[in-house]
């Protein structure tokens, strides 16, 4: 299954404009009440879709979509993403120059983040044979894992750092 890239900046801006409260008055609630608490993995549904890199040296994208199944909650920061190859783990850093936005998710609202990676040569010395990905939400240590079936991940230069990055959360859906 191939995921089609979407211009999310315009979509996110339009969604943010339509997500206004509209009550116009102060009902005595605090900003925290309006935003909800931090989103937790036990209250969200998770879907993973990929546009996998076809061969070594190619780039691929793995998009993780979260659907809020609980009460209103907030995401403030980047997802924490770690790649696991047996007993070796490596942290995926945020996309350079990307800035996290604070997102408030109402019940059934969705958001997503994308892991972009460069595929490595299978079994190569400059590749990480990833088998599992684990991610956390901002402010939480609870993790969710999924099987990685998109090939080895290339390493950056002569380091053990994966040639991969993670985007901030992007509001999705209507």
Buried (B, 14 or more C-beta within 10 A) or exposed (E): EEBEEEEBEEBBEEBEEEBEEEEEEEEEEEEEEEBBBBBBBEBBEEEBBBBBBEEBEEBBBBBBBBBBEBEBBBBBBBBBBBBBBEEEEBEBBBBEEEEBBEBBBEEEBBBBBBBBBBBBBEEEEBBBBBEBBBBBBBEEEEBBEBEBEBBBBBBEEEEEBBBBBBBBBBBBEE
